[in-house]
Amino acid sequence: MQKFLKKGIPYGTAVLLLFFLESCAFKSMNLAFEAIFEAQIACLVTGDTCLDASTTPPPTDVTPPTVTITNLPTSGRPTVETGFLKGTSSDDILVSSVQISIDGGTYTTATGTTSWSFALPSGSSTWRHGSFHSIDIRSVDSSTNISTVLSLNVRKGYNRDLNGDGYADIAVMAPGDASGLGVAYIFNGGPSGITATTMSAADHSITGQGRMGYASAMGDVNGDGFGDLAIGASDYSGQQGITYIFHGSTSGITTNTAASANRILTYTGSNEFGYAIALGDVNGDGYDDLANGVYHIPLAFIYYSTGSGGISSTAGTTISGPGASNFACGIGLGDINGDGFSDLIVGGNAFGGGGNTGGVWIFHSSGSAGVTVNSYTLANTTITGETASNFGIRMYTGDVNGDGYADLAVGAPQYNGFFGRSYVFNSTGTTSGITVSLAASANTIINAVSASSLGLAVALGDVNGDGYDDFATGAPGYSTNQGRVYINLSDGNQIPIGSVNLIVGESVNQAFGNAAIISDINGDGLGDLVAAAYVYPDGVALSGRVYIFHSFGSGYPAAVASSANTIISGAAGSEFGSNLVDANIPKDLYPRFLGVWTFGNLETYRIQI
């Protein structure tokens, strides 16, 4: 009122103007706009037309913001190997929030705006491995304009993101490094993949206590959304063996020594505990559990997660195998019968008449109690290999036909005098899972054309982003141990026998293909191939090399290892690449080879009983 009276406006007029202002709810206007309005009233009282540019109402913001996701594509059906979504958003004025809807649910606000992050369901709500989900992403600006919604259809993979930056990482094992203590080298994925060229350029390293690194796996054992790393060191302390679990965080794995692992497991006697390990959720509580074994006795174990504390120090399941079988030289986890619980797969490469035939046993989870049987005789499925083939020394699970049931790949590197064979067994898509009893009855059999030790490495992963897992298998003995890797793309029903890629090693006596994995390390939704030649350059220096090939959608453009997108070299004697971390089945369960690179001579106590 005083403002109007000081301007010379009559008292009665001022009262009416004040009443008008209050009734029209102009009280909430900011001081600058109120001043403009008062000036307009003064003009009208004095008879001025008040046609001044400053009186024009401010324009309305009608430009919507934009939003992007940077660690997953919006097309295809990419595999999620992280616990976090990452992206950016922009607006001509101000981004107010970025919002995410999971499986058609209520939108939830992400952390950050112009650069944002969103934690996927974790803990007991963690998505089941292999399950399919929809994700909708939008941003909202300060004027409540809403961006175009980004819609993704994804499939849950194993969590390989140790530092939560949204990209899968890799860990390369070098059991000969650090004077034989063994070292795990961690390389962080990113939008450009991995650019390191030497093992010393790794983002992090962990030094072991005795040839650490013959088996490894990734998953989320404590449900915090960060990938965790398990490593087996079966040669530790006179082959007693030991297994380490390291928890990931925003800084990744922070310890540099295996002795400081979050959990350390051992078993009595010289039984090579940790020779084969795997991670997966056996009891369906949302936390990954650890499968392990001692093939000398032979026994297979499951150590269940306690929840946020990670893996228990005590095995919750113990299964005895047949004598003289090497039962538990191969270990795997995957939901073979589609009930939402990972099943235990155990390999014994010395099983069968005459030795070295090999066998695989599948034990279905009972549900929340996990696997409850205690003997191989109670397995739901037993598959016997072909004569003298070492069937079951390598295995891997994945879904090659997109039906939500895990299928099983198995290697038999000694088949037909070390020609080698690789097999893929499709689940029946029922609660019975896989029902065949003979390796020769596999849905797909990949054969070598010469002595190659085909099947020493097997891996499943989605190379072309179509939602079906494809197959990679290594033949490190090919052409005087030059080695090569076969790539076979799923046709949507099964793995065909025709390979779309045959990638050969750089030179003889390098054993290219001794280990292989498929993982999307650059976030484009296409599985990249990581393959090793652990005795590079000549089978004597044992430096080792790891090669990363980026998928171009229908395979890999390289025909030779030297054409890889990234080549990482190890140091002399390190055996860099002996094992590549794998979130399901370890790639180098070794039996190690006499002379290391001579693939025709396996250590007899590990292969032939």
Buried (B, 14 or more C-beta within 10 A) or exposed (E): EEEBEEBEBEEEEBEEBEEEBEEEEEEEBEEEEBEBBBBBBBBEBEEEEBEEEEEEEEEEBEEBBBBBBBBBBBEBBBBBBBBBBBBBBBBEEEBBBBBBBBEEEEBEBBEBBBEBBBBBBBBEEBBBBBBBBEBBBBBBBEBEBEBEEBEBBBBBBBBBBBBBBBBBBBBBBBBBBBEBBBBBBBBBBBBEBBEBEEBEEBBBBBBBBBBBBBBBBBBBBBBBBBBBBBBBBBBBEEBBBBBBBBBBBEEBBEBEEBEEBBBBBEBEEEBBBBBBBBBBBBBBBBBBBBBBBBBBBBBBBBBBBBBEBBBBEEBBBBBBBBEBBBBBBBBBBBBBBBBBBBBBBBBBBBBBEEBBBBBBBBBBBBEEBBBBBEEBEEBBBBBBBBBBBBBBBBBBBBBBBBBBBBBBBBBBBBBBEBBBBBBBBBBBBEEEBBBBEEBEEBBBBBBBEEBBBBBBBBBBBBBBBBBBBBBBBBBBBBBEBBBBBBBBBBEEEBBBEEBBBEBBBBBBBBBBBBBBBBBBBBBBBBBBBBBBBBBBBEBEBBBBBBBBBBBEEEBBEBEBBEBBBBBBBBBEBBBBBBBBBBBBBBBBBBBBBEEBBBBBEBEEEBBBE
